[in-house]
Amino acid sequence: MALSNFERMIELANEVFASKNDPNQLDVNEEVMERLIRMHPSTICERDNGQGPVAWILLIPTTRALMDTFLSGSISEKDLFEQTPVGSSYDALYLCSAIVLPE
């Protein structure tokens, strides 16, 4: 049986980012997605062709202070996400991932 677009997107993300093998990267799961949406409803964007997602963009809104700390290498991507408060006033944005199926 052929994989769904969603399953293919997950597979592609795992191939490209290998986040399950890197504790510093954000491993996107249902809990992470729920928290991102609480941060802002546009943090997860997808293009669906009627058969599931063919493009997916994940953003982390954050504060300038946390972004500066991340850019200096003092905290990881995962730390940036975990330390960003939900419901804060955000003045920085981190493009966490953008994935498009080959077709």
N, C-alpha and C positions, 0 to 999 in steps of 0.2 A: 504494500500500500504506500502511495506517495505521501511525503510529509506535507503538512499544512504550511502555508506561508509563515505563520507564527513560529512553528517548529523550525523552519528553515532560518528565520531571523535569529532565533536563539542559538542555533548551531553556528551561524555565521559570526555572531558576537563572541561566542566561545572560541572560535578559531582565530579571530582577529585580536581580541583583547586578552584571552586566557586569564580572565579575572579570578577564576576559581583556584588558580595556582599562584596568585599574587595577592598577599594579604594587604598590600597598600592600595589596591584598586577597589573601587566600589563594586561589589557583587550584587547585581540588580536582581531582586526577588520581589515577591508581592508586598512584603512589609516596606521595602525601600520605595517601591512605586507609590504606595499609599501615602508615605511621608512626603514624597516629592509633590504629590498632588495637593497635600495640605499646605505646603510651602507656597505653591502657586499652581493653578489649574493648567497652565501652559508649559509646565516643566517636561511633560512627556507628550510628544507630538508624533502622530503616525499618519501615513497615507495608506488607505485601504482600497484595494481594487475590487472589492466585493468578495474576494476569496481570502481575505486576511491582509495583514500589513505587508507592504512592499518597500516601505521606507520608514525609518524610526529615528527620532532625534530625542536625546535626553539632556536636559539642562539642569544645572544646580544654581539657583539664585543664592547669593551669599552676601556677606559684608565685605567692604573694601579691606578692612583690617585682616580678616581671615584669608582673603584672596592674596594679599601681600605675603602673609605667612606661608601660604601654599606655594606661591611663586618663588619664594626664597629657598624652598626645599625643606623647611622646618616641619611641615605636616604633609601627610599623604592625601591622595584623592579621597580615600575612605574617611580620614580625619576631617577633611573639609566638609564633607557631607554630614558627619556625625556632630560636628561642633557648630554647624549653622543652625541657629534657632528658628523654629517654626513660628511664623507670625511676626517676624522681625521686619524692619524696613531694610530692604536689600538695595545695595548700590553697586553690585558687581554680579557678573554672570559667568559661569563656567560651562563650556560646551563639553559635556562628559562623553558623549558618543553620538555618531551619526552613521547609520547603517542603511544601505540600499541593496536589495536583491539584484543579482547580475542582470536579469532581463529588464 
